[in-house]
Amino acid sequence: MSAGSRFACDQILSFAGAAGSTCYWINAREINADVGDAIDFVPGSNVTLVSGTIKRDCDPAAESLLVTDWTSTSNDQRYFKLPAYSLGAATDYELAATAADVEAGTNVTSTATISVGRAEVVAVIAGGSRVLPLAGVVELSASESYDEDIDDAFGADAGLSFAWACNDPACDAALNSAASGDAESVSLQGTDIGVGSFVVSLNATAADGRSGTARVTYELVDGDPPAVAIESSVGARVAASTKVILYGAASPSSLGNDVPSSRAFNTTWTVARGALEGAAPLAYWARTAPALSGPAQHRDHDLVLASGSLVAGASYTLRLEATLQFGSVDGVASMSFFVARPPSSGKLVASPSRGFALETQFTLDTHSWVTEDAPLQYAFKTRALSANTTTESTLRAPTREGSLADVVLPEGSPNVTLVVVASDALGGSAEATTSAAVAPTGLAGAALANLTTGLLDEAFSLGSGEGVCQTVVAAATAASGDVALTSTMIDAVGSVVSGLDVDASLVEQTSSALLSVAANGSGLAVSAAASALDSALGLSSSSTGIGITAIAAPELGNALEPVCKIFAYLAETYLVAPVPLALRWRRGSEPPGGGAARRPRARASSPEEEPRIPTMTIDWDEAGALKVDWDETGAPEASPETFLDASSLPGSGTPVKGVPPPVVDAGDPVTDEEALEILEIRERAGGGGEARASVDARA
């Protein structure tokens, strides 16, 4: 609506008499209302914006106040969340939030401006740098290029135009002759270029002028090398913690010639540039086999490098080489990328420096961080070491806020290590730590219960799931053995789980709280054990599709240990029947999201590419002895030493810790991810109910 335009006030404003009043814009921030009765307008008191109203700052001559149908996806009313791509690029929005005191009949409105910038255009030349036959056709394709501002569109479909160039005059002339207009794809005859090495460049440009570039090197040879191509899950710049997934494909002939399958065909991944972490060989960090041998036929040969394998500040080139028995020339394709440096130089300060568990309220502040990939987000945690086991608890999941006030801490021995994890836009992260001397609370009995329940009530009244989790972790040790208080805290965690947003960091935070209170085996009633089981299953379900952190996975597993003890006892005492708990590790097919990861198009898989599913079954026999069985594929590859420790369960003589890793199906795209799935837990002692859930472990 332009200045002076009239409209019904109740379209965007709420006040007494709005339905029969007319409003019009005075300027970009002021509205005049013609009302029948004279009243004193006090914005935020008796005049508020209609729910869902967003002010969008555009051309000052055509400012507009839009009533949207946007609905927050968050279960937490303190947060307003929208799915990705809900907002328009290069647009400013003003969001209004109104808090109302229903009993007092008052309210207040606050506004915030959201400025949505422009993201990058990413140019991609399909296949990577390659060795190609002189007698063949050089196919150039920009169809995998994309605009990060546009969801699920590639190449020309994303509104991109393309310009090609070559560093060799003959190559460049052939390219200009073959390319027409903004050609997404170009075909060249190898003989028009000649034998040699050529650098081909691509410039992809969006309608608003933003652009991205890519270049590859083609080596044309006089022969028929095996055809090799690579697609990557990462862009040209990645975080050191990135899990790199390269999708490789190879065929015995680039010219489509028939090759007897009896001839040996070998494909091998190598690191052509850069050293992996610890100067370790590729086989150490690879989660798929670097080398494959077999008959001369097409094969997919993917490379998965585990998180932690890359060195910050290093440049890498990874090559897939193919050799054919009796062949005259090898096939090669390669991909290159740079590893960005993580945030650095940050400090963490705690105030006060000492206090008592649950009783003292601490404030944490972090500052002085330096990053190349703003903005930063900060997660605050505690870390404790006992019996060679490190326990981590999340005080607050990542936000843009660099401070955390009024937080209660668990007791230390005598200190609690406080941690802030700063994460950048690429997904790179670094830590800063400090410590606080936190003595055990002197409260017990009714006094402890009153303080704990009071803090829980306050957190619930504020809708603060993080406050509930902080309180539970801080009170867990003191409440050990107190059946009633432990049950109250487990139920509180259950309430948080039931309203939890689907977010891996929130699942980690809540898993920490569940573990801290469920570990109080001596104070765990049957009803509390059932509630803890429900929470574990709820957290598992929340993690499906988004992945679970390396911290939350073992916490969920370990939280089930005391639950199993309770149900094992019931089974032996009342039913004399086993209570089975089965956990299954599987491998998913999707690469991890987030950061600056590429969005490769989905590749169809054949039935032969279905993952093998290793299963661990924990069971009790009629004598009450625990049995732990693995299928033939072995134990999980992902942190097996930190998952469910069955060695302390009743009658156990078979610990789960330290079991060997499984056989990996190298070259199979569905081996990209490890996942922990709580396959089934039957509560036979509780009436025969059955629950199922799954956890994707994409750490």
C-alpha positions, -999 to +999 in steps of 0.1 A: +000+000+000+014+034-009+013+065+014-022+078+017-039+045+007-069+037+029-078+003+043-099-012+071-079-009+103-088-044+115-068-059+086-036-052+105-045-035+139-063-046+169-080-020+192-115-011+204-135+000+174-110-012+148-137-030+128-155+002+120-124+024+115-104+035+085-066+037+085-041+051+060-003+053+058+013+086+067+048+074+060+069+042+061+063+038+099+032+058+108-005+050+103-034+073+109-067+058+121-101+076+117-123+063+146-157+073+158-148+077+194-119+097+207-095+073+226-059+075+236-039+052+215-009+036+232+009+012+208+016-020+226-010-014+252-045-009+237-033-009+200-015-040+187-007-057+154-030-085+143-013-118+148+008-128+118+013-092+106+048-086+090+060-052+080+082-054+049+104-024+040+105-020+003+104+011-019+096+040+005+070+051-020+053+017-019+058+005+017+035-023+026+022-039+058+013-075+050-009-099+069+008-133+064-003-168+070+031-178+084+029-201+114+059-208+136+072-244+134+085-243+169+067-260+198+084-235+221+063-203+222+095-183+230+108-189+195+094-181+161+108-205+135+101-207+098+112-234+073+141-226+050+131-205+020+100-190+036+115-155+033+124-137+001+161-129-006+173-093-004+142-083+016+137-067+050+109-079+073+097-065+105+083-091+129+059-081+157+055-102+188+028-095+214+028-108+250-005-105+268-015-107+304-049-122+301-060-116+337-048-080+338-060-073+303-027-057+292-002-065+265+030-053+250+043-056+215+079-057+205+093-056+169+124-068+153+138-063+118+149-092+098+172-084+069+175-113+044+206-111+024+218-127-008+235-161-008+260-173-034+257-187-068+277-220-070+290-230-104+296-267-109+311-285-139+298-320-138+322-349-135+353-330-122+387-329-138+392-359-161+412-378-186+393-380-219+398-398-253+408-377-283+385-396-305+355-390-282+331-361-274+339-337-246+306-331-228+305-300-207+275-296-183+266-269-159+234-286-149+245-291-113+251-254-107+227-238-083+217-205-066+216-209-028+187-185-027+165-210-047+153-243-032+156-275-052+165-260-086+196-265-106+212-251-138+189-231-161+159-241-139+174-220-112+174-190-135+211-191-142+229-182-174+263-196-183+295-185-200+323-209-210+360-203-217+392-223-222+428-214-216+440-228-251+432-208-282+421-238-303+400-251-273+385-217-267+376-213-304+359-247-305+341-238-273+328-205-286+317-222-318+298-250-301+282-229-273+251-211-282+237-183-261+237-191-224+243-228-231+239-250-200+256-279-219+282-279-246+296-308-267+330-306-283+348-330-306+381-340-291+398-338-324+389-301-326+409-295-295+439-319-299+460-339-275+471-320-243+459-305-211+432-279-211+416-257-183+379-251-189+362-223-169+325-217-162+308-186-151+273-190-138+253-158-133+219-151-117+194-126-130+205-100-104+242-102-114+255-125-087+279-151-101+301-180-093+329-196-112+343-231-115+371-247-135+383-282-144+413-296-162+408-320-190+436-341-204+429-355-239+449-386-248+452-407-279+436-439-266+405-452-249+409-447-211+383-460-187+355-434-182+357-419-147+335-392-131+330-377-097+302-358-079+307-343-045+286-336-015+308-306-006+315-272-021+348-256-029+352-245+008+344-267+037+348-269+075+374-291+090+347-312+107+329-319+074+323-355+065+333-356+028+313-378+005+324-382-031+303-402-055+325-419-080+316-439-111+338-458-136+334-478-168+360-498-187+357-477-219+352-439-225+343-446-261+316-472-253+336-501-267+328-536-256+353-549-231+353-586-221+343-588-184+371-613-179+396-585-179+405-571-145+392-537-137+406-518-107+395-484-092+415-466-065+410-434-045+441-414-037+449-381-020+467-362-048+472-330-027+470-324+010+477-345+041+450-359+062+448-354+100+477-370+118+494-377+084+474-409+084+469-429+052+436-426+033+426-461+045+426-449+081+400-422+076+380-437+048+347-453+057+346-471+023+374-491+007+398-469-012+405-497-037+382-521-055+390-549-080+366-569-101+354-577-136+354-551-164+320-536-160+305-503-148+308-497-111+300-470-085+329-464-062+322-438-035+346-424-010+335-414+025+360-395+047+350-394+084+345-362+102+379-351+117+400-363+088+406-328+073+432-302+084+421-266+087+438-243+062+448-271+039+438-276+002+429-311-010+426-329-043+411-364-043+415-386-073+397-417-085+419-437-109+407-466-130+430-492-147+419-519-171+440-550-176+459-548-209+447-511-213+471-486-227+460-456-206+444-451-172+412-432-165+413-404-139+389-379-123+396-355-094+378-330-071+395-302-052+384-281-021+398-259+006+393-264+043+384-232+061+399-223+095+375-227+124+366-198+148+395-189+172+407-167+200+374-169+220+373-165+258+347-178+283+341-161+317+319-175+346+305-153+374+307-161+402+337-184+402+324-206+430+291-216+444+268-246+452+251-270+429+214-262+422+215-232+446+239-207+430+229-189+398+258-184+374+263-162+344+285-172+315+298-148+289+319-154+258+338-129+237+368-121+214+360-148+188+375-144+153+360-160+123+361-160+085+326-174+082+302-153+103+277-154+119+287-174+150+264-194+172+273-204+208+263-235+227+271-236+265+279-269+281+294-286+312+319-314+311+329-338+338+355-366+340+349-395+363+363-431+361+379-423+327+345-414+313+337-379+301+301-368+306+288-337+288+257-318+295+242-290+274+232-259+293+218-242+262+217-253+226+233-230+200+220-194+196+235-161+185+236-149+222+270-149+237+259-149+273+238-172+295+224-159+328+208-175+358+220-210+351+223-236+378+252-261+376+258-297+388+284-303+415+320-306+406+349-326+420+357-299+431+354-280+398+330-281+369+345-275+335+324-250+315+325-250+278+313-228+250+313-242+215+314-215+188+301-227+154+304-207+121+283-206+090+302-235+074+297-258+104+333-253+117+336-251+155+360-244+183+358-244+221+367-221+249+367-234+285+368-222+320+360-237+354+339-230+384+342-245+419+307-260+425+303-276+459+275-302+466+243-286+478+237-289+515+200-294+509+182-327+514+148-341+519+119-316+517+143-286+513+159-302+482+125-312+468+111-277+474+140-259+456+140-284+427+103-284+421+103-246+425+129-242+398+111-267+376+078-248+380+095-215+371+111-231+340+078-245+329+060-212+335+085-195+312+082-223+286+120-230+291+129-265+282+166-257+287+157-244+323+141-278+330+171-297+317+196-275+337+176-281+369+174-318+364+212-321+357+220-299+387+198-318+411+204-353+399+233-363+422+217-349+453+183-365+445+199-400+440+179-424+461+149-401+465+123-421+447+097-393+446+119-365+435+136-387+409+102-396+395+093-359+394+124-350+374+120-379+350+084-368+344+097-332+338+121-344+312+092-364+296+072-331+294+101-315+276+105-344+252+068-342+243+071-306+231+106-307+218+115-291+184+130-315+159+166-303+164+197-324+170+212-300+195+179-300+216+178-338+214+214-338+228+205-314+256+174-334+267+193-367+264+219-354+288+192-346+313+175-379+309+208-398+315+217-377+346+184-386+363+179-421+349+213-431+362+200-430+397+192-466+397+186-469+434+160-442+432+142-454+400+107-466+405+090-488+380+067-460+369+098-437+365+116-464+345+086-466+322+086-428+318+123-428+311+118-455+284+090-434+268+114-404+268+142-424+252+118-435+225+105-400+220+140-386+216+148-414+192+117-406+171+126-369+171+160-377+157+147-396+127+156-378+096+178-351+113+205-372+128+219-375+163+251-361+177+280-382+188+272-372+224+235-378+224+238-413+209+257-429+238+237-409+263+205-424+250+220-459+250+234-455+286+201-440+298+185-473+289+208-493+312+190-486+345+157-490+327+168-525+316+177-533+351+143-525+364+125-545+337+149-574+341+141-575+378+104-575+371+108-602+345+128-624+368+106-617+398+071-618+383+072-634+349+104-654+348+106-644+311+132-624+292+127-587+285+144-582+252+161-550+241+173-549+205+194-521+190+202-520+153+229-501+136+221-493+100+236-472+073+215-444+057+218-431+021+216-393+026+247-371+032+246-348+062+230-314+057+239-280+069+269-257+063+279-251+027+274-287+016+264-292-020+230-305-028+237-333-053+208-347-072+195-380-059+210-410-076+188-441-080+200-472-063+194-508-073+181-535-050+217-548-047+226-515-030+204-521+000+224-519+032+233-548+053+218-543+088+239-555+118+217-562+148+227-564+185+202-582+207+204-579+245+183-606+262+180-624+294+176-662+296+155-681+320+183-681+346+185-643+345+218-642+326+223-615+300+230-625+265+245-601+239+245-613+203+256-597+171+248-608+136+275-618+111+283-582+101+296-572+135+292-542+158+287-506+148+316-486+133+305-453+149+321-450+184+314-486+196+332-479+228+307-453+239+274-471+233+253-491+257+276-507+283+259-541+291+288-552+313+271-539+344+237-553+337+224-583+358+242-615+350+263-600+323+295-616+313+296-601+278+304-564+276+294-545+245+323-521+247+353-527+226+336-548+200+352-548+165+340-526+137+318-541+110+327-550+075+320-519+053+305-524+018+329-503-001+316-485-031+280-487-019+263-453-017+241-465+012+272-469+034+276-432+037+261-428+071+260-448+103+228-449+123+217-463+156+182-476+157+163-486+188+146-514+170+122-526+196+117-527+233+090-549+246+077-541+281+064-575+288+063-568+325+041-538+319+014-556+301+029-566+268+031-532+252+057-526+224+074-495+213+096-487+183+117-458+174+149-450+154+179-428+158+199-415+128+236-412+139+250-386+115+277-373+137 
